[in-house]
């Protein structure tokens, strides 16, 4: 992907400086003050999933610069927490929407129990605030999720359509095919990424989603993984109700010539063919203020 974008040589120089095998102190401090985090991991069949979990400030801790510890009760309804085990590849995204800050940690689970897990850091890097919508969280009803079992989905239903078509944010988990091997290199792990745009930037076409890829950091963590492992996991959050819509999909990268001129501001497109999923109502015990759209979205065009 970097070669296609003409960024290979530049990224070969920049990468070793910005992608570390440890967390700098500012990242460790950042994770420790978060109230929620986004996680991505693959199940036993290699299908990536993505979820979001919440906790009080301090529920994420870094005992040292190569370890991250997360307090999270084992939840059989959560498609990521239920598949974690020692050796699992993990993608972790810390994001603070109210300040538009985000940092990433990719690594492997070293311990997992009823009250949480610990991961070894393989990669630590920051991301710019582009396309993050500012919204402030407040506590919701943490008991509401316990009374509602997950709803299995064979594909997109009308409620999913409605949520996706008005979304300004979603998250995508991918994995390199070698990520299932505990002895794989750090570059063969799992990853989870943020995608943001104006409400309606994700188009629903039957059982597929079309997503524009705007100019970014040219790392291509997500798109690069999809070239070698098309399966991915998606997460859409209902920020008003705390509902989580987890979807499984296969992705393909399209050049703009393959989709006409209806996506102003995009460099390429991502087509996501939905294969299944589940809905978890009130699963995230947070509620959020209305979004203040990122000023960077002014350059991303308007689509009918």
C-alpha positions in Angstrom: 0.0 0.0 0.0 2.9 2.4 0.7 4.4 1.6 -2.6 1.1 2.3 -4.4 0.8 5.6 -2.6 4.4 6.6 -3.4 5.3 6.7 0.3 7.5 3.6 0.7 10.8 5.4 1.0 9.6 8.1 3.3 7.9 5.6 5.6 10.9 3.4 5.7 12.8 6.3 7.2 10.0 7.6 9.5 8.7 4.2 10.7 11.5 3.2 13.0 11.3 6.6 14.7 7.6 6.7 15.4 6.7 3.0 15.9 8.4 1.8 19.1 8.7 -1.5 20.9 7.8 0.3 24.2 5.5 3.0 25.4 6.8 6.5 26.1 5.8 7.9 29.4 3.2 10.3 27.8 1.4 7.2 26.3 1.5 5.4 29.7 0.0 8.5 31.4 -2.6 8.9 28.6 -3.9 5.3 28.9 -4.1 5.6 32.7 -6.7 8.4 32.5 -9.0 7.0 29.9 -12.6 5.9 30.6 -12.9 3.6 27.6 -10.7 1.7 25.2 -11.2 -0.1 21.8 -9.9 -3.6 21.4 -9.4 -5.9 18.4 -8.5 -9.6 18.3 -9.3 -12.7 16.2 -11.3 -15.7 17.2 -10.2 -19.3 16.9 -11.2 -19.3 13.1 -9.1 -16.2 12.5 -12.0 -13.8 12.2 -11.1 -10.4 13.6 -13.6 -8.7 16.0 -13.6 -5.3 17.6 -15.2 -4.1 20.8 -15.2 -1.2 23.3 -14.9 -1.5 27.0 -15.2 1.1 29.7 -14.1 1.6 33.3 -13.2 4.2 35.9 -10.1 6.3 35.4 -7.2 4.0 36.1 -8.8 0.8 34.8 -5.8 0.8 32.4 -2.4 0.7 33.9 1.2 0.4 32.6 3.4 -1.4 35.2 6.4 -0.6 32.9 7.0 0.7 29.4 6.6 -2.8 27.9 3.4 -3.9 29.6 -0.2 -2.7 29.7 -2.8 -4.0 32.2 -6.5 -3.7 31.7 -9.2 -4.4 34.3 -12.2 -5.9 32.6 -14.5 -8.6 33.8 -14.7 -11.7 31.6 -17.8 -11.2 29.5 -19.1 -14.2 27.5 -21.2 -11.8 25.4 -18.3 -9.7 24.3 -16.8 -11.1 21.0 -13.3 -9.9 21.9 -13.0 -10.5 25.7 -14.4 -14.0 25.3 -11.6 -15.1 22.8 -8.6 -13.6 24.5 -6.0 -16.1 26.0 -2.3 -16.0 26.6 -0.6 -15.7 23.2 -3.5 -13.9 21.5 -2.5 -11.0 19.2 -4.2 -7.8 20.4 -4.8 -4.4 18.8 -5.6 -1.7 21.3 -6.7 1.9 20.6 -6.8 4.5 23.3 -8.9 7.4 22.2 -10.1 10.5 24.1 -12.8 12.1 21.8 -13.2 15.2 23.9 -9.5 16.2 23.2 -9.2 14.3 19.9 -6.1 12.4 21.2 -5.4 8.8 20.3 -2.6 6.4 20.8 -2.2 2.8 19.7 -0.6 -0.3 21.3 -0.3 -3.6 19.4 1.0 -6.7 21.3 0.2 -10.1 22.7 -1.7 -11.2 25.8 0.5 -12.6 28.5 -2.1 -13.2 31.2 -5.9 -13.3 31.2 -8.3 -14.0 34.0 -11.8 -13.2 35.4 -10.9 -9.6 36.2 -8.8 -8.5 33.3 -5.7 -9.1 31.2 -2.1 -8.0 30.6 -0.4 -7.5 27.3 3.2 -7.3 26.2 3.9 -4.3 24.0 5.1 -5.1 20.5 4.3 -1.7 18.8 3.4 1.6 20.3 2.6 4.7 18.2 0.5 7.8 18.2 -2.0 9.0 15.6 -3.0 12.5 14.6 -6.3 14.0 15.6 -7.6 14.1 12.0 -11.3 13.1 11.5 -12.0 12.5 15.3 -15.3 14.1 16.4 -15.2 15.7 19.8 -17.8 14.4 22.2 -17.8 14.3 26.0 -18.7 11.1 28.0 -20.7 10.7 31.1 -21.7 7.5 33.1 -24.7 5.5 31.9 -26.5 2.5 33.3 -23.9 -0.2 33.8 -26.5 -2.7 34.9 -28.7 -2.3 31.7 -26.4 -4.4 29.6 -26.5 -7.4 31.9 -30.2 -8.0 31.3 -30.0 -8.1 27.5 -28.3 -10.9 25.7 -26.5 -10.3 22.5 -28.6 -10.4 19.3 -27.0 -12.5 16.5 -27.2 -11.0 13.1 -26.8 -12.8 9.7 -26.4 -9.5 8.0 -27.5 -5.8 8.2 -31.1 -5.4 9.4 -33.1 -2.1 9.3 -31.8 -1.0 12.8 -28.2 -1.5 11.6 -28.8 0.4 8.4 -30.2 3.3 10.5 -27.2 3.4 12.8 -24.6 3.1 10.1 -26.2 5.7 7.7 -26.0 8.4 10.3 -22.7 7.4 11.8 -19.7 9.8 11.9 -17.3 7.3 13.5 -16.6 3.6 13.4 -13.7 1.2 14.3 -12.1 -1.5 12.2 -10.0 -4.5 13.4 -7.6 -6.3 11.1 -4.9 -9.0 11.4 -2.0 -10.3 9.5 -2.5 -14.0 8.7 0.5 -15.0 10.8 -1.0 -13.3 13.9 -2.4 -16.7 15.1 1.2 -17.9 15.5 2.4 -17.0 19.0 6.0 -17.0 17.6 5.1 -14.6 14.8 7.1 -11.3 14.6 5.7 -8.0 15.9 4.7 -7.0 12.4 2.4 -10.0 12.2 -0.1 -9.0 14.9 -3.6 -7.5 15.2 -4.6 -3.9 14.8 -7.6 -1.7 15.4 -8.2 1.7 13.9 -10.5 4.6 14.0 -12.4 5.9 11.0 -14.3 9.2 11.0 -16.2 11.4 8.6 -19.3 13.6 8.1 -22.5 11.8 9.1 -23.4 9.5 6.2 -19.7 9.0 5.1 -20.4 5.2 5.3 -22.7 4.2 2.5 -24.9 1.1 2.7 -25.3 -0.8 -0.5 -27.3 -4.0 0.2 -25.1 -6.1 2.5 -21.9 -4.0 1.8 -20.5 -0.8 3.1 -18.6 1.7 1.0 -16.1 3.8 3.0 -13.9 6.6 1.7 -10.2 6.6 2.7 -9.1 10.2 3.3 -5.5 11.3 3.4 -3.8 10.1 6.6 -0.4 9.1 7.9 0.3 6.6 5.1 1.1 3.9 7.6 -1.7 1.8 6.0 -2.0 -0.6 9.0 -5.6 -1.4 8.1 -5.4 -1.4 4.3 -2.1 -3.3 4.3 -3.5 -6.0 6.5 -6.6 -6.3 4.2 -4.4 -7.0 1.2 -3.2 -10.2 2.8 -6.1 -11.1 5.1 -9.5 -9.6 3.8 -11.4 -10.6 6.9 -12.0 -7.7 9.4 -14.3 -6.7 12.3 -16.3 -3.5 12.5 -17.8 -1.6 15.5 -20.4 1.1 15.3 -21.4 2.7 18.6 -24.7 4.3 19.3 -23.4 7.2 21.4 -26.8 8.1 22.7 -27.8 4.6 24.0 -24.5 2.8 24.5 -25.5 0.1 22.0 -22.6 -1.7 20.3 -23.0 -3.1 16.8 -20.3 -5.6 16.1 -20.0 -6.7 12.4 -17.8 -9.2 10.6 -16.8 -8.5 7.0 -14.4 -9.0 4.2 -12.7 -5.9 2.8 -11.3 -4.9 -0.6 -9.5 -1.7 -1.5 -10.8 0.1 -4.5 -9.2 2.9 -6.5 -11.4 5.8 -7.2 -11.6 4.9 -10.9 -13.6 1.9 -9.8 -16.4 3.9 -8.2 -16.9 7.0 -10.3 -16.5 10.6 -9.1 -19.1 10.5 -6.3 -16.6 10.5 -3.4 -15.0 14.0 -3.3 -12.0 14.2 -0.9 -11.3 10.4 -1.0 -8.0 8.9 -2.1 -9.4 5.4 -2.4 -12.4 3.4 -1.3 -12.9 0.5 1.0 -15.7 -2.0 0.2 -16.8 -4.1 3.2 -18.9 -7.1 2.5 -20.9 -7.9 5.7 -20.8 -11.6 6.7 -22.5 -11.4 10.1 -22.4 -9.9 13.5 -24.2 -9.2 16.8 -25.9 -6.3 18.5 -25.4 -5.6 22.3 -27.8 -3.1 23.6 -26.5 -0.7 26.3 -23.3 -2.7 26.4 -21.1 0.4 26.8 -21.9 2.1 30.2 -21.2 5.5 28.8 -23.3 8.2 27.1 -22.0 11.0 25.0 -22.7 14.6 24.2 -23.5 15.6 20.6 -20.5 15.5 18.3 -18.5 18.5 17.3 -17.3 17.5 13.9 -13.6 17.7 13.1 -12.5 20.8 11.2 -10.5 18.5 9.0 -13.7 17.2 7.5 -14.1 20.5 5.5 -11.8 19.0 2.8 -13.6 15.7 2.5 -16.4 16.8 0.3 -20.2 16.5 0.4 -22.0 13.5 -1.1 -25.6 13.3 -2.0 
